[in-house]
Amino acid sequence: MCIICVDLEKGKLTPWEASRNRTEMLDILDEEHLKELDEKITASLKEYLIKLSIENNLESNSQFLN
Ligand SMILES: [Zn+2]
């Protein structure tokens, strides 16, 4: 775990901020952790988009779910 993971999990970073921070850590983090971080950023992005779509499209979402 690095500072980016920690902040992502605490919800202190948006996926975009995390992605930008990741590019600054490319030389510091090992390849394996960069992969792990990629997955966390992707998961965080999906979560963000799901929340956004629930907030903005409650009606169409409920139609979709039904
Ligand atoms: Zn990390």
N, CA, C, O and the ligand as a Tripos MOL2 file, in Angstrom:
@<TRIPOS>MOLECULE
protein
  265   263    67     0     0
PROTEIN
NO_CHARGES

@<TRIPOS>ATOM
      1 N           0.8420   -1.2060    0.0000 N.3       1 MET1
      2 CA          0.0000    0.0000    0.0000 C.3       1 MET1
      3 C           0.8720    1.2480    0.0000 C.2       1 MET1
      4 O           1.8670    1.3360    0.7190 O.2       1 MET1
      5 N           0.4760    2.1980   -0.8150 N.am      2 CYS2
      6 CA          1.1740    3.4720   -0.8390 C.3       2 CYS2
      7 C           0.1760    4.5670   -0.4550 C.2       2 CYS2
      8 O          -0.9910    4.2880   -0.1790 O.2       2 CYS2
      9 N           0.6390    5.7810   -0.4400 N.am      3 ILE3
     10 CA         -0.2120    6.8990   -0.0350 C.3       3 ILE3
     11 C          -1.4310    7.0560   -0.9660 C.2       3 ILE3
     12 O          -2.4970    7.4990   -0.5370 O.2       3 ILE3
     13 N          -1.2560    6.6890   -2.2320 N.am      4 ILE4
     14 CA         -2.3690    6.8230   -3.1810 C.3       4 ILE4
     15 C          -3.4860    5.8380   -2.8360 C.2       4 ILE4
     16 O          -4.6630    6.1990   -2.8250 O.2       4 ILE4
     17 N          -3.1030    4.5910   -2.5530 N.am      5 CYS5
     18 CA         -4.0900    3.5810   -2.1480 C.3       5 CYS5
     19 C          -4.8380    4.0340   -0.9070 C.2       5 CYS5
     20 O          -6.0640    3.9540   -0.8320 O.2       5 CYS5
     21 N          -4.0760    4.5090    0.0570 N.am      6 VAL6
     22 CA         -4.6720    4.9140    1.3300 C.3       6 VAL6
     23 C          -5.6910    6.0330    1.1110 C.2       6 VAL6
     24 O          -6.8110    5.9790    1.6190 O.2       6 VAL6
     25 N          -5.2860    7.0400    0.3500 N.am      7 ASP7
     26 CA         -6.1750    8.1740    0.1130 C.3       7 ASP7
     27 C          -7.3770    7.7890   -0.7440 C.2       7 ASP7
     28 O          -8.4800    8.2980   -0.5480 O.2       7 ASP7
     29 N          -7.1540    6.8870   -1.6930 N.am      8 LEU8
     30 CA         -8.2650    6.3990   -2.5220 C.3       8 LEU8
     31 C          -9.3020    5.7000   -1.6530 C.2       8 LEU8
     32 O         -10.5050    5.9290   -1.7780 O.2       8 LEU8
     33 N          -8.8040    4.8420   -0.7700 N.am      9 GLU9
     34 CA         -9.7170    4.0750    0.0600 C.3       9 GLU9
     35 C         -10.4500    4.9400    1.0630 C.2       9 GLU9
     36 O         -11.5740    4.6300    1.4600 O.2       9 GLU9
     37 N          -9.8160    6.0180    1.4690 N.am     10 LYS10
     38 CA        -10.4820    6.9480    2.3830 C.3      10 LYS10
     39 C         -11.4210    7.8900    1.6460 C.2      10 LYS10
     40 O         -12.1630    8.6500    2.2680 O.2      10 LYS10
     41 N         -11.3870    7.8380    0.3170 N.am     11 GLY11
     42 CA        -12.2210    8.7220   -0.4830 C.3      11 GLY11
     43 C         -11.6860   10.1430   -0.5430 C.2      11 GLY11
     44 O         -12.4170   11.0830   -0.8560 O.2      11 GLY11
     45 N         -10.3930   10.2890   -0.2380 N.am     12 LYS12
     46 CA         -9.7900   11.6240   -0.2670 C.3      12 LYS12
     47 C          -9.3510   12.0320   -1.6640 C.2      12 LYS12
     48 O          -9.1450   13.2120   -1.9480 O.2      12 LYS12
     49 N          -9.2110   11.0210   -2.5440 N.am     13 LEU13
     50 CA         -8.7790   11.2980   -3.9060 C.3      13 LEU13
     51 C          -9.8730   10.8890   -4.8830 C.2      13 LEU13
     52 O         -10.5160    9.8540   -4.7030 O.2      13 LEU13
     53 N         -10.0850   11.6970   -5.9160 N.am     14 THR14
     54 CA        -10.9210   11.2400   -7.0160 C.3      14 THR14
     55 C         -10.0680   10.2980   -7.8730 C.2      14 THR14
     56 O          -8.8400   10.3170   -7.7930 O.2      14 THR14
     57 N         -10.7300    9.4800   -8.6880 N.am     15 PRO15
     58 CA         -9.9600    8.5870   -9.5600 C.3      15 PRO15
     59 C          -8.9820    9.3580  -10.4500 C.2      15 PRO15
     60 O          -7.9040    8.8580  -10.7720 O.2      15 PRO15
     61 N          -9.3580   10.5710  -10.8420 N.am     16 TRP16
     62 CA         -8.4970   11.3550  -11.7250 C.3      16 TRP16
     63 C          -7.2660   11.8590  -10.9990 C.2      16 TRP16
     64 O          -6.1580   11.8590  -11.5350 O.2      16 TRP16
     65 N          -7.4870   12.2890   -9.7640 N.am     17 GLU17
     66 CA         -6.3400   12.7240   -8.9510 C.3      17 GLU17
     67 C          -5.3960   11.5540   -8.6960 C.2      17 GLU17
     68 O          -4.1760   11.6920   -8.7780 O.2      17 GLU17
     69 N          -5.9840   10.4040   -8.3860 N.am     18 ALA18
     70 CA         -5.1720    9.2180   -8.1220 C.3      18 ALA18
     71 C          -4.3660    8.8370   -9.3590 C.2      18 ALA18
     72 O          -3.1940    8.4700   -9.2690 O.2      18 ALA18
     73 N          -5.0180    8.9320  -10.5100 N.am     19 SER19
     74 CA         -4.3480    8.5890  -11.7570 C.3      19 SER19
     75 C          -3.1900    9.5440  -12.0390 C.2      19 SER19
     76 O          -2.1320    9.1270  -12.5110 O.2      19 SER19
     77 N          -3.3990   10.8250  -11.7450 N.am     20 ARG20
     78 CA         -2.3390   11.8080  -11.9500 C.3      20 ARG20
     79 C          -1.1900   11.5530  -10.9700 C.2      20 ARG20
     80 O          -0.0160   11.6090  -11.3370 O.2      20 ARG20
     81 N          -1.5580   11.2700   -9.7060 N.am     21 ASN21
     82 CA         -0.5220   10.9840   -8.7140 C.3      21 ASN21
     83 C           0.2650    9.7340   -9.0830 C.2      21 ASN21
     84 O           1.4640    9.6380   -8.8240 O.2      21 ASN21
     85 N          -0.4270    8.7860   -9.6900 N.am     22 ARG22
     86 CA          0.2250    7.5390  -10.0850 C.3      22 ARG22
     87 C           1.3500    7.8130  -11.0790 C.2      22 ARG22
     88 O           2.4160    7.2030  -10.9920 O.2      22 ARG22
     89 N           1.1190    8.7220  -12.0170 N.am     23 THR23
     90 CA          2.1680    9.0100  -12.9990 C.3      23 THR23
     91 C           3.3960    9.6180  -12.3220 C.2      23 THR23
     92 O           4.5170    9.4800  -12.8110 O.2      23 THR23
     93 N           3.1720   10.2940  -11.1880 N.am     24 GLU24
     94 CA          4.3080   10.8740  -10.4630 C.3      24 GLU24
     95 C           5.0640    9.8170   -9.6700 C.2      24 GLU24
     96 O           6.2020   10.0360   -9.2550 O.2      24 GLU24
     97 N           4.4200    8.6600   -9.4610 N.am     25 MET25
     98 CA          5.0210    7.6010   -8.6440 C.3      25 MET25
     99 C           5.6010    6.4800   -9.4980 C.2      25 MET25
    100 O           6.0980    5.4840   -8.9720 O.2      25 MET25
    101 N           5.5350    6.6430  -10.8090 N.am     26 LEU26
    102 CA          5.9580    5.5610  -11.7160 C.3      26 LEU26
    103 C           7.3610    5.0520  -11.4100 C.2      26 LEU26
    104 O           7.6200    3.8510  -11.4880 O.2      26 LEU26
    105 N           8.2600    5.9590  -11.0650 N.am     27 ASP27
    106 CA          9.6430    5.5650  -10.8060 C.3      27 ASP27
    107 C           9.8340    4.9750   -9.4130 C.2      27 ASP27
    108 O          10.8210    4.2910   -9.1410 O.2      27 ASP27
    109 N           8.8720    5.2510   -8.5380 N.am     28 ILE28
    110 CA          9.0240    4.8550   -7.1400 C.3      28 ILE28
    111 C           8.3960    3.4910   -6.8620 C.2      28 ILE28
    112 O           8.9630    2.6610   -6.1510 O.2      28 ILE28
    113 N           7.2070    3.2790   -7.4400 N.am     29 LEU29
    114 CA          6.4710    2.0460   -7.1440 C.3      29 LEU29
    115 C           6.9170    0.9130   -8.0590 C.2      29 LEU29
    116 O           7.2770    1.1420   -9.2140 O.2      29 LEU29
    117 N           6.8910   -0.3110   -7.5360 N.am     30 ASP30
    118 CA          7.2600   -1.4430   -8.3920 C.3      30 ASP30
    119 C           6.0850   -1.8080   -9.3070 C.2      30 ASP30
    120 O           4.9400   -1.4130   -9.0870 O.2      30 ASP30
    121 N           6.4240   -2.5750  -10.3330 N.am     31 GLU31
    122 CA          5.4620   -2.8730  -11.3880 C.3      31 GLU31
    123 C           4.2110   -3.5580  -10.8450 C.2      31 GLU31
    124 O           3.0900   -3.2840  -11.2720 O.2      31 GLU31
    125 N           4.4410   -4.4560   -9.8920 N.am     32 GLU32
    126 CA          3.3240   -5.2080   -9.3260 C.3      32 GLU32
    127 C           2.3400   -4.2700   -8.6260 C.2      32 GLU32
    128 O           1.1240   -4.4060   -8.7560 O.2      32 GLU32
    129 N           2.9010   -3.3170   -7.8810 N.am     33 HIS33
    130 CA          2.0100   -2.4000   -7.1770 C.3      33 HIS33
    131 C           1.3260   -1.4310   -8.1370 C.2      33 HIS33
    132 O           0.1960   -1.0090   -7.8910 O.2      33 HIS33
    133 N           2.0000   -1.0760   -9.2250 N.am     34 LEU34
    134 CA          1.3690   -0.2040  -10.2180 C.3      34 LEU34
    135 C           0.1350   -0.8800  -10.8100 C.2      34 LEU34
    136 O          -0.8830   -0.2320  -11.0570 O.2      34 LEU34
    137 N           0.2370   -2.1920  -11.0340 N.am     35 LYS35
    138 CA         -0.9090   -2.9590  -11.5310 C.3      35 LYS35
    139 C          -2.0480   -2.9200  -10.5240 C.2      35 LYS35
    140 O          -3.2030   -2.6830  -10.8760 O.2      35 LYS35
    141 N          -1.6970   -3.1570   -9.2600 N.am     36 GLU36
    142 CA         -2.6840   -3.1580   -8.1970 C.3      36 GLU36
    143 C          -3.3610   -1.7910   -8.1110 C.2      36 GLU36
    144 O          -4.5750   -1.6840   -7.9420 O.2      36 GLU36
    145 N          -2.5530   -0.7730   -8.2320 N.am     37 LEU37
    146 CA         -3.0610    0.5950   -8.1650 C.3      37 LEU37
    147 C          -4.0000    0.8850   -9.3390 C.2      37 LEU37
    148 O          -5.0350    1.5330   -9.1810 O.2      37 LEU37
    149 N          -3.6150    0.3920  -10.5170 N.am     38 ASP38
    150 CA         -4.4660    0.5120  -11.6970 C.3      38 ASP38
    151 C          -5.8540   -0.0470  -11.4260 C.2      38 ASP38
    152 O          -6.8700    0.5720  -11.7400 O.2      38 ASP38
    153 N          -5.8650   -1.2470  -10.8270 N.am     39 GLU39
    154 CA         -7.1410   -1.8990  -10.5480 C.3      39 GLU39
    155 C          -7.9550   -1.0950   -9.5440 C.2      39 GLU39
    156 O          -9.1750   -0.9890   -9.6640 O.2      39 GLU39
    157 N          -7.2760   -0.5330   -8.5580 N.am     40 LYS40
    158 CA         -7.9840    0.2760   -7.5510 C.3      40 LYS40
    159 C          -8.5500    1.5490   -8.1680 C.2      40 LYS40
    160 O          -9.6580    1.9720   -7.8370 O.2      40 LYS40
    161 N          -7.7860    2.1480   -9.0590 N.am     41 ILE41
    162 CA         -8.2550    3.3700   -9.7090 C.3      41 ILE41
    163 C          -9.4580    3.0520  -10.6080 C.2      41 ILE41
    164 O         -10.4330    3.8020  -10.6380 O.2      41 ILE41
    165 N          -9.3770    1.9440  -11.3320 N.am     42 THR42
    166 CA        -10.4980    1.5340  -12.1830 C.3      42 THR42
    167 C         -11.7450    1.2600  -11.3470 C.2      42 THR42
    168 O         -12.8450    1.6830  -11.7010 O.2      42 THR42
    169 N         -11.5640    0.5520  -10.2390 N.am     43 ALA43
    170 CA        -12.6930    0.2510   -9.3650 C.3      43 ALA43
    171 C         -13.3030    1.5320   -8.8130 C.2      43 ALA43
    172 O         -14.5230    1.6740   -8.7370 O.2      43 ALA43
    173 N         -12.4370    2.4600   -8.4290 N.am     44 SER44
    174 CA        -12.8940    3.7250   -7.8770 C.3      44 SER44
    175 C         -13.6500    4.5380   -8.9220 C.2      44 SER44
    176 O         -14.6370    5.2060   -8.6130 O.2      44 SER44
    177 N         -13.1730    4.4730  -10.1630 N.am     45 LEU45
    178 CA        -13.8200    5.1810  -11.2550 C.3      45 LEU45
    179 C         -15.2090    4.6020  -11.5150 C.2      45 LEU45
    180 O         -16.1700    5.3470  -11.7070 O.2      45 LEU45
    181 N         -15.3110    3.2780  -11.5220 N.am     46 LYS46
    182 CA        -16.6050    2.6280  -11.7290 C.3      46 LYS46
    183 C         -17.5820    3.0240  -10.6290 C.2      46 LYS46
    184 O         -18.7390    3.3550  -10.8880 O.2      46 LYS46
    185 N         -17.0860    2.9800   -9.4000 N.am     47 GLU47
    186 CA        -17.9160    3.3290   -8.2530 C.3      47 GLU47
    187 C         -18.4180    4.7690   -8.3850 C.2      47 GLU47
    188 O         -19.5850    5.0650   -8.1300 O.2      47 GLU47
    189 N         -17.5020    5.6570   -8.7930 N.am     48 TYR48
    190 CA        -17.8420    7.0590   -8.9640 C.3      48 TYR48
    191 C         -18.9380    7.2160  -10.0160 C.2      48 TYR48
    192 O         -19.9030    7.9540   -9.8160 O.2      48 TYR48
    193 N         -18.7790    6.5130  -11.1380 N.am     49 LEU49
    194 CA        -19.7440    6.6360  -12.2280 C.3      49 LEU49
    195 C         -21.0980    6.0570  -11.8400 C.2      49 LEU49
    196 O         -22.1410    6.5930  -12.2160 O.2      49 LEU49
    197 N         -21.0790    4.9620  -11.0860 N.am     50 ILE50
    198 CA        -22.3420    4.3610  -10.6420 C.3      50 ILE50
    199 C         -23.0700    5.3260   -9.7150 C.2      50 ILE50
    200 O         -24.2750    5.5400   -9.8500 O.2      50 ILE50
    201 N         -22.3260    5.9100   -8.7650 N.am     51 LYS51
    202 CA        -22.9340    6.8750   -7.8470 C.3      51 LYS51
    203 C         -23.5110    8.0540   -8.6120 C.2      51 LYS51
    204 O         -24.6240    8.5080   -8.3470 O.2      51 LYS51
    205 N         -22.7230    8.5420   -9.5710 N.am     52 LEU52
    206 CA        -23.1380    9.6930  -10.3600 C.3      52 LEU52
    207 C         -24.4160    9.3760  -11.1280 C.2      52 LEU52
    208 O         -25.3280   10.2010  -11.1910 O.2      52 LEU52
    209 N         -24.4810    8.2030  -11.7010 N.am     53 SER53
    210 CA        -25.6490    7.8640  -12.5040 C.3      53 SER53
    211 C         -26.8600    7.6310  -11.6100 C.2      53 SER53
    212 O         -27.9900    7.9060  -12.0140 O.2      53 SER53
    213 N         -26.6350    7.1290  -10.4030 N.am     54 ILE54
    214 CA        -27.7550    6.9560   -9.4730 C.3      54 ILE54
    215 C         -28.2930    8.3170   -9.0430 C.2      54 ILE54
    216 O         -29.5040    8.5220   -8.9610 O.2      54 ILE54
    217 N         -27.3720    9.2470   -8.7700 N.am     55 GLU55
    218 CA        -27.7990   10.5700   -8.3300 C.3      55 GLU55
    219 C         -28.5130   11.3420   -9.4340 C.2      55 GLU55
    220 O         -29.4840   12.0530   -9.1720 O.2      55 GLU55
    221 N         -28.0350   11.2040  -10.6590 N.am     56 ASN56
    222 CA        -28.5650   12.0120  -11.7540 C.3      56 ASN56
    223 C         -29.7390   11.3830  -12.4830 C.2      56 ASN56
    224 O         -30.5460   12.0850  -13.0920 O.2      56 ASN56
    225 N         -29.8340   10.0740  -12.4240 N.am     57 ASN57
    226 CA        -30.8510    9.3960  -13.2290 C.3      57 ASN57
    227 C         -31.6540    8.4090  -12.4060 C.2      57 ASN57
    228 O         -31.8560    7.2650  -12.8120 O.2      57 ASN57
    229 N         -32.1090    8.8570  -11.2510 N.am     58 LEU58
    230 CA        -32.8540    7.9430  -10.3990 C.3      58 LEU58
    231 C         -34.0030    7.2960  -11.1510 C.2      58 LEU58
    232 O         -34.2300    6.0900  -11.0470 O.2      58 LEU58
    233 N         -34.7330    8.1170  -11.9170 N.am     59 GLU59
    234 CA        -35.9010    7.5950  -12.6140 C.3      59 GLU59
    235 C         -35.5320    6.5780  -13.6720 C.2      59 GLU59
    236 O         -36.0690    5.4700  -13.6920 O.2      59 GLU59
    237 N         -34.6120    6.9530  -14.5580 N.am     60 SER60
    238 CA        -34.2610    6.0290  -15.6320 C.3      60 SER60
    239 C         -33.5810    4.7860  -15.0770 C.2      60 SER60
    240 O         -33.7000    3.6980  -15.6410 O.2      60 SER60
    241 N         -32.8620    4.9550  -13.9590 N.am     61 ASN61
    242 CA        -32.2310    3.7980  -13.3530 C.3      61 ASN61
    243 C         -33.2590    2.8120  -12.8220 C.2      61 ASN61
    244 O         -33.1270    1.6020  -13.0070 O.2      61 ASN61
    245 N         -34.2880    3.3390  -12.1580 N.am     62 SER62
    246 CA        -35.2710    2.4290  -11.6020 C.3      62 SER62
    247 C         -36.0200    1.7130  -12.7150 C.2      62 SER62
    248 O         -36.4140    0.5560  -12.5680 O.2      62 SER62
    249 N         -36.2150    2.4120  -13.8320 N.am     63 GLN63
    250 CA        -36.8260    1.7610  -14.9820 C.3      63 GLN63
    251 C         -35.9230    0.6480  -15.4900 C.2      63 GLN63
    252 O         -36.3630   -0.4450  -15.8450 O.2      63 GLN63
    253 N         -34.6440    0.9830  -15.5050 N.am     64 PHE64
    254 CA        -33.6640    0.0220  -15.9980 C.3      64 PHE64
    255 C         -33.6330   -1.2190  -15.1130 C.2      64 PHE64
    256 O         -33.5440   -2.3450  -15.6010 O.2      64 PHE64
    257 N         -33.7060   -0.9920  -13.8080 N.am     65 LEU65
    258 CA        -33.6370   -2.1070  -12.8700 C.3      65 LEU65
    259 C         -34.8940   -2.9610  -12.9010 C.2      65 LEU65
    260 O         -34.8420   -4.1670  -12.6580 O.2      65 LEU65
    261 N         -36.0130   -2.3370  -13.1980 N.am     66 ASN66
    262 CA        -37.2610   -3.0960  -13.2610 C.3      66 ASN66
    263 C         -37.3180   -3.8720  -14.5660 C.2      66 ASN66
    264 O         -38.2910   -4.5820  -14.8210 O.2      66 ASN66
    265 ZN         -0.6070    1.7690   -3.2770 Zn       67 ZN67
@<TRIPOS>BOND
     1     1     2 1
     2     2     3 1
     3     3     4 2
     4     3     5 am
     5     5     6 1
     6     6     7 1
     7     7     8 2
     8     7     9 am
     9     9    10 1
    10    10    11 1
    11    11    12 2
    12    11    13 am
    13    13    14 1
    14    14    15 1
    15    15    16 2
    16    15    17 am
    17    17    18 1
    18    18    19 1
    19    19    20 2
    20    19    21 am
    21    21    22 1
    22    22    23 1
    23    23    24 2
    24    23    25 am
    25    25    26 1
    26    26    27 1
    27    27    28 2
    28    27    29 am
    29    29    30 1
    30    30    31 1
    31    31    32 2
    32    31    33 am
    33    33    34 1
    34    34    35 1
    35    35    36 2
    36    35    37 am
    37    37    38 1
    38    38    39 1
    39    39    40 2
    40    39    41 am
    41    41    42 1
    42    42    43 1
    43    43    44 2
    44    43    45 am
    45    45    46 1
    46    46    47 1
    47    47    48 2
    48    47    49 am
    49    49    50 1
    50    50    51 1
    51    51    52 2
    52    51    53 am
    53    53    54 1
    54    54    55 1
    55    55    56 2
    56    55    57 am
    57    57    58 1
    58    58    59 1
    59    59    60 2
    60    59    61 am
    61    61    62 1
    62    62    63 1
    63    63    64 2
    64    63    65 am
    65    65    66 1
    66    66    67 1
    67    67    68 2
    68    67    69 am
    69    69    70 1
    70    70    71 1
    71    71    72 2
    72    71    73 am
    73    73    74 1
    74    74    75 1
    75    75    76 2
    76    75    77 am
    77    77    78 1
    78    78    79 1
    79    79    80 2
    80    79    81 am
    81    81    82 1
    82    82    83 1
    83    83    84 2
    84    83    85 am
    85    85    86 1
    86    86    87 1
    87    87    88 2
    88    87    89 am
    89    89    90 1
    90    90    91 1
    91    91    92 2
    92    91    93 am
    93    93    94 1
    94    94    95 1
    95    95    96 2
    96    95    97 am
    97    97    98 1
    98    98    99 1
    99    99   100 2
   100    99   101 am
   101   101   102 1
   102   102   103 1
   103   103   104 2
   104   103   105 am
   105   105   106 1
   106   106   107 1
   107   107   108 2
   108   107   109 am
   109   109   110 1
   110   110   111 1
   111   111   112 2
   112   111   113 am
   113   113   114 1
   114   114   115 1
   115   115   116 2
   116   115   117 am
   117   117   118 1
   118   118   119 1
   119   119   120 2
   120   119   121 am
   121   121   122 1
   122   122   123 1
   123   123   124 2
   124   123   125 am
   125   125   126 1
   126   126   127 1
   127   127   128 2
   128   127   129 am
   129   129   130 1
   130   130   131 1
   131   131   132 2
   132   131   133 am
   133   133   134 1
   134   134   135 1
   135   135   136 2
   136   135   137 am
   137   137   138 1
   138   138   139 1
   139   139   140 2
   140   139   141 am
   141   141   142 1
   142   142   143 1
   143   143   144 2
   144   143   145 am
   145   145   146 1
   146   146   147 1
   147   147   148 2
   148   147   149 am
   149   149   150 1
   150   150   151 1
   151   151   152 2
   152   151   153 am
   153   153   154 1
   154   154   155 1
   155   155   156 2
   156   155   157 am
   157   157   158 1
   158   158   159 1
   159   159   160 2
   160   159   161 am
   161   161   162 1
   162   162   163 1
   163   163   164 2
   164   163   165 am
   165   165   166 1
   166   166   167 1
   167   167   168 2
   168   167   169 am
   169   169   170 1
   170   170   171 1
   171   171   172 2
   172   171   173 am
   173   173   174 1
   174   174   175 1
   175   175   176 2
   176   175   177 am
   177   177   178 1
   178   178   179 1
   179   179   180 2
   180   179   181 am
   181   181   182 1
   182   182   183 1
   183   183   184 2
   184   183   185 am
   185   185   186 1
   186   186   187 1
   187   187   188 2
   188   187   189 am
   189   189   190 1
   190   190   191 1
   191   191   192 2
   192   191   193 am
   193   193   194 1
   194   194   195 1
   195   195   196 2
   196   195   197 am
   197   197   198 1
   198   198   199 1
   199   199   200 2
   200   199   201 am
   201   201   202 1
   202   202   203 1
   203   203   204 2
   204   203   205 am
   205   205   206 1
   206   206   207 1
   207   207   208 2
   208   207   209 am
   209   209   210 1
   210   210   211 1
   211   211   212 2
   212   211   213 am
   213   213   214 1
   214   214   215 1
   215   215   216 2
   216   215   217 am
   217   217   218 1
   218   218   219 1
   219   219   220 2
   220   219   221 am
   221   221   222 1
   222   222   223 1
   223   223   224 2
   224   223   225 am
   225   225   226 1
   226   226   227 1
   227   227   228 2
   228   227   229 am
   229   229   230 1
   230   230   231 1
   231   231   232 2
   232   231   233 am
   233   233   234 1
   234   234   235 1
   235   235   236 2
   236   235   237 am
   237   237   238 1
   238   238   239 1
   239   239   240 2
   240   239   241 am
   241   241   242 1
   242   242   243 1
   243   243   244 2
   244   243   245 am
   245   245   246 1
   246   246   247 1
   247   247   248 2
   248   247   249 am
   249   249   250 1
   250   250   251 1
   251   251   252 2
   252   251   253 am
   253   253   254 1
   254   254   255 1
   255   255   256 2
   256   255   257 am
   257   257   258 1
   258   258   259 1
   259   259   260 2
   260   259   261 am
   261   261   262 1
   262   262   263 1
   263   263   264 2
@<TRIPOS>SUBSTRUCTURE
     1 MET1         2 RESIDUE 1 A MET
     2 CYS2         6 RESIDUE 1 A CYS
     3 ILE3        10 RESIDUE 1 A ILE
     4 ILE4        14 RESIDUE 1 A ILE
     5 CYS5        18 RESIDUE 1 A CYS
     6 VAL6        22 RESIDUE 1 A VAL
     7 ASP7        26 RESIDUE 1 A ASP
     8 LEU8        30 RESIDUE 1 A LEU
     9 GLU9        34 RESIDUE 1 A GLU
    10 LYS10       38 RESIDUE 1 A LYS
    11 GLY11       42 RESIDUE 1 A GLY
    12 LYS12       46 RESIDUE 1 A LYS
    13 LEU13       50 RESIDUE 1 A LEU
    14 THR14       54 RESIDUE 1 A THR
    15 PRO15       58 RESIDUE 1 A PRO
    16 TRP16       62 RESIDUE 1 A TRP
    17 GLU17       66 RESIDUE 1 A GLU
    18 ALA18       70 RESIDUE 1 A ALA
    19 SER19       74 RESIDUE 1 A SER
    20 ARG20       78 RESIDUE 1 A ARG
    21 ASN21       82 RESIDUE 1 A ASN
    22 ARG22       86 RESIDUE 1 A ARG
    23 THR23       90 RESIDUE 1 A THR
    24 GLU24       94 RESIDUE 1 A GLU
    25 MET25       98 RESIDUE 1 A MET
    26 LEU26      102 RESIDUE 1 A LEU
    27 ASP27      106 RESIDUE 1 A ASP
    28 ILE28      110 RESIDUE 1 A ILE
    29 LEU29      114 RESIDUE 1 A LEU
    30 ASP30      118 RESIDUE 1 A ASP
    31 GLU31      122 RESIDUE 1 A GLU
    32 GLU32      126 RESIDUE 1 A GLU
    33 HIS33      130 RESIDUE 1 A HIS
    34 LEU34      134 RESIDUE 1 A LEU
    35 LYS35      138 RESIDUE 1 A LYS
    36 GLU36      142 RESIDUE 1 A GLU
    37 LEU37      146 RESIDUE 1 A LEU
    38 ASP38      150 RESIDUE 1 A ASP
    39 GLU39      154 RESIDUE 1 A GLU
    40 LYS40      158 RESIDUE 1 A LYS
    41 ILE41      162 RESIDUE 1 A ILE
    42 THR42      166 RESIDUE 1 A THR
    43 ALA43      170 RESIDUE 1 A ALA
    44 SER44      174 RESIDUE 1 A SER
    45 LEU45      178 RESIDUE 1 A LEU
    46 LYS46      182 RESIDUE 1 A LYS
    47 GLU47      186 RESIDUE 1 A GLU
    48 TYR48      190 RESIDUE 1 A TYR
    49 LEU49      194 RESIDUE 1 A LEU
    50 ILE50      198 RESIDUE 1 A ILE
    51 LYS51      202 RESIDUE 1 A LYS
    52 LEU52      206 RESIDUE 1 A LEU
    53 SER53      210 RESIDUE 1 A SER
    54 ILE54      214 RESIDUE 1 A ILE
    55 GLU55      218 RESIDUE 1 A GLU
    56 ASN56      222 RESIDUE 1 A ASN
    57 ASN57      226 RESIDUE 1 A ASN
    58 LEU58      230 RESIDUE 1 A LEU
    59 GLU59      234 RESIDUE 1 A GLU
    60 SER60      238 RESIDUE 1 A SER
    61 ASN61      242 RESIDUE 1 A ASN
    62 SER62      246 RESIDUE 1 A SER
    63 GLN63      250 RESIDUE 1 A GLN
    64 PHE64      254 RESIDUE 1 A PHE
    65 LEU65      258 RESIDUE 1 A LEU
    66 ASN66      262 RESIDUE 1 A ASN
    67 ZN67       265 GROUP 0 **** ****
